[in-house]
Amino acid sequence: MSGARPAARWRLLAAALTDAALGIALWALAAVCLLVAVLPWRRHPLDLLELTLLIVAIELLGVALHAVYHTVLIGGCGQTVGKMLLGIAVVRRNGAPAGYGRALLRVIGGGLCILTLGLGELPVLFTRERRGLSDLLAGTRPISVT
């Protein structure tokens, strides 16, 4: 599989948007469940500190769900739901499965891309293998499986 062709840029974008939409939906559902679990037990309105802690907890919930989603799916089968729908797999540079450690490194690289306001994804536009910062950090590459 080391000679597999890189995934098309439009497929990468569509898979990322699909995964983002699914992630936002799951995060919203989990956040509502968290609110339903916490707020009915309150006898008085939340003060500023409690509200801040609740908002931070909801944000951390989103980060945790994102990390688990991508690590488990990429590590386990090499594809997220969006990548499955668009015929993309993530493999090591030599074509072997990515594994959980490299999948977690991809998540960390994705976080670095967010911190740089997307600049870490620019290499996707200019490298032959279409590897962004997350793939460069993890030693992986997205390939077409269709």
C-alpha positions in Angstrom: 0.0 0.0 0.0 3.1 2.3 0.1 2.4 3.2 -3.5 -1.2 4.3 -2.9 -2.2 7.6 -4.4 -2.8 10.6 -2.1 -6.4 11.6 -1.3 -7.8 14.4 -3.4 -7.8 17.8 -1.7 -11.6 18.2 -2.2 -12.1 14.9 -0.6 -10.0 15.9 2.4 -12.0 19.1 2.8 -15.3 17.3 2.5 -14.3 14.6 5.0 -13.1 17.3 7.5 -16.4 19.2 7.1 -18.4 16.0 7.6 -16.4 15.1 10.7 -16.8 18.6 12.0 -20.5 18.6 11.6 -20.8 15.2 13.3 -18.5 16.3 16.1 -20.5 19.5 16.7 -23.7 17.5 16.8 -22.3 15.0 19.3 -20.8 17.8 21.4 -24.1 19.7 21.5 -25.9 16.5 22.6 -23.3 15.8 25.3 -23.4 19.4 26.4 -27.2 19.3 26.8 -26.9 16.1 28.7 -24.4 17.7 31.0 -26.6 20.7 31.5 -29.7 18.5 32.2 -27.6 16.6 34.7 -26.4 19.7 36.6 -29.0 22.5 36.4 -32.1 20.8 37.8 -30.4 20.2 41.1 -29.7 23.9 41.6 -31.9 25.8 44.0 -30.5 29.2 43.1 -29.2 30.8 39.8 -25.5 30.2 38.9 -23.1 32.8 40.1 -20.3 34.0 37.8 -17.7 31.5 39.0 -20.1 28.6 38.6 -21.1 29.7 35.2 -17.5 30.0 34.2 -16.7 26.6 35.5 -19.7 25.1 33.6 -18.6 26.8 30.3 -15.0 25.5 30.8 -16.4 22.0 31.5 -18.4 22.1 28.3 -15.4 23.3 26.3 -13.2 20.6 27.8 -15.9 18.0 27.0 -15.7 19.1 23.3 -11.9 18.8 23.3 -12.1 15.3 24.9 -14.8 14.1 22.5 -12.7 15.3 19.5 -9.6 13.6 20.8 -11.3 10.3 21.5 -13.3 10.3 18.2 -10.2 10.8 16.1 -7.8 8.7 18.1 -10.1 5.7 18.4 -11.3 5.7 14.8 -8.0 6.5 13.1 -6.1 4.3 15.4 -8.5 1.4 15.1 -9.5 1.4 11.5 -7.6 4.2 9.8 -10.7 6.2 9.0 -13.1 8.6 10.7 -16.8 8.6 9.6 -16.1 11.4 7.1 -13.1 9.6 5.7 -15.1 6.4 5.3 -17.8 8.2 3.4 -15.3 9.8 1.0 -12.9 6.9 0.5 -9.9 8.2 2.5 -7.7 6.2 4.9 -4.8 7.4 7.1 -1.7 5.2 7.0 1.9 5.5 8.0 4.3 6.7 5.4 5.2 3.0 4.5 1.5 2.1 4.1 1.1 0.3 7.5 -1.9 1.1 9.7 -1.5 4.3 11.7 -2.1 2.9 15.2 -3.4 4.6 18.3 -0.2 6.5 19.2 0.2 8.1 15.8 -3.6 8.8 15.8 -3.1 10.7 19.1 -0.1 12.6 17.6 -2.4 13.6 14.7 -4.9 15.0 17.2 -2.1 17.0 18.9 -1.0 18.2 15.5 -4.5 19.2 14.7 -4.6 21.2 17.9 -1.4 23.0 16.9 -3.1 23.8 13.5 -6.0 25.4 15.4 -3.6 27.4 17.5 -1.9 28.7 14.4 -5.3 29.6 12.9 -5.1 27.0 10.2 -1.5 27.7 9.0 -0.5 24.2 9.8 -2.8 22.9 7.1 -1.1 24.9 4.3 1.3 22.1 3.4 -1.7 20.1 2.2 -2.0 22.5 -0.7 1.7 22.3 -1.7 3.0 18.8 -0.8 2.7 15.9 -3.2 1.4 13.5 -0.5 -1.0 16.2 0.9 0.3 16.0 4.4 -0.6 18.8 6.9 1.2 19.5 10.1 -0.8 16.8 11.9 0.4 14.2 9.4 4.0 15.5 9.3 4.1 15.3 13.1 2.6 11.8 13.3 4.4 10.3 10.2 1.2 9.5 8.5 -0.5 10.4 5.2 -4.0 10.4 3.8 -4.6 8.0 0.9 -7.4 7.3 -1.5 -9.0 3.9 -1.0 -11.6 4.1 -3.7 
